């Protein structure tokens, strides 16, 4: 039994044919399997929580007030409101083409998780009774969008989506000169225009508010509380600034070798160290203050980045 388990765990790890994998190889394979299982368990938990959150946003806020959202979910809501067809069925059917597109464009794992998320949302809407909390249209728009956006964002963090709009936008952006944001914007303008025509202008306007609330919540869930900034620093006192970043602020630094080109006093050739670090937006004021103390003439460039992995960015400062 142990021999069979070892061979299963080391199936994709190279070893000589007809040779029993070593204990080291088997242990390494088991470690990888455990990491993969743990990551996928977390992903499924995120998707599951996302399903219940999106279902809550739909059934407790949006559906009782005939509001819609953007994307494929909005098309499903609009179609259900006009035709009377069951919303859970429409959620599944209208997303099938985008699941297939996601399989071809992104991969099998993404398609499987997306399928589970969409079916889970449909079952949640069909089988779970949520209380209707309010009929105030402003509260419905804001909080309905919030819980729906939180659900979609958690599903994205788990490796899937509950709405095929992003998959379609990715595909169209590759075929045309439009960005993903442009495609989603155009689609939602069409959806809300139909909502104004088929339902009412007031409903369409409140639905736009719900969509904006959902969009900001999705950004918040995916990008997190902390927004990261990449900081490039060019200074004659680069070594002092490097020590400040690593010792005072507890941040990692990458040093590039560069050459000066042109400065305030004209052409100024010479080698110089260029520092690059990543900090959170909450640390910017402190960073600027520390740089000002060392070199008020330092040239600092900052740009937003979506997320980071590894390094020292997640660690606490030393002081």
Residue, then its C-alpha position, 0 to 999 in steps of 0.5 A: x500500500x505504501x509503495x502504491x501511494x508513493x508511486x501515485x505521489x511521484x507520478x509526474x516526478x522523473x525517476x528511472x523506470x521500474x525503480x522504486x522512488x526514493x524516500x526523498x522524492x516521495x517526501x518532496x512529492x507529498x509536500x507539493x501535494x499538501x501545498x496544492x491541496x491546502x491552496x485548493x481547499x482555500x480557493x474552494x472556501x473562498x468560492x463557497x463564501x462568495x456564492x452565499x454572499x452573491x446570493x444574499x445580495x441578489x435575493x435580499x436586495x436586488x431581486x425583490x426590487x427588480x434591480x439589475x447588475x452589469x455583465x452576464x448576471x445583469x443580462x440574466x436578471x433583465x431577461x428574467x424580469x421581462x420573460x418570466x423565465x427562472x433566474x437560476x436557469x438563465x444564470x447557467x445557460x447564459x454563462x455556458x459560452x463563456x465557460x467554454x471560452x474560458x476553458x480555451x483562453x485560460x485553462x481547465x482549472x479555471x473553467x472547472x472552478x467557474x462552472x462550480x461557482x456559477x452552478x453554486x450561485x444558481x442553486x443558492x438563488x433557487x433553493x435558499x430563502x434569504x430575508x428581504x431586509x429593506x425596500x429603500x432604493x438607495x440602500x438596496x442599490x448600495x448594499x445589494x451591489x456590495x454583497x454581490x460584488x463581494x461574492x464575485x470578488x471572493x470567487x475571483x480570489x478563489x480562481x474562478x468567476x461568477x460572471x462571464x463578462x471578464x472572459x469575453x472582454x479578455x477575448x475581445x481585447x485580444x482580437x481588437x484594440x479595445x482594453x478589457x475595461x472598454x469592452x465591459x463599459x460598452x457592454x454595460x452601457x447596452x445592458x442599462x440602456x435596455x433596462x431603461x427602455x424595458x423597465x424604467x429610467x429610475x430602475x436603470x439609474x438605481x441599477x447603475x448605482x448598484x453596479x458601481x457599488x459592486x465594482x468598487x467592492x470587487x476591486x477592494x476584495x481582489x486588491x486588498x486593503x493595502x494598495x502597493x506602490x513601486x518606488x524608484x529612487x535616484x540619489x547621490x546618497x543611495x547607500x544611506x537611503x538603502x540602509x534607511x529602507x532596509x533598517x528603519x522601514x524594514x523593506x526589501x530593496x533592489x539596486x540597479x546599476x545606472x548612469x546619469x544622463x542629465x541633471x539640473x546643472x546640465x550633462x552630468x555623466x557618471x555611474x549611480x545606484x538606482x534603488x527600487x522598493x515596494x511599500x504600501x500607500x500608508x507608508x508613503x508619507x513616512x518614506x518621503x519624510x525619511x528621504x527628505x532627511x537624507x537627500x532633499x534633491x533625490x528623484x523619486x518615481x512612484x507607480x501603483x502595482x496590483x499585488x506582490x508576492x514574496x520578499x519583505x513587503x508582507x513583513x512588519x517594519x523593524x521599528 
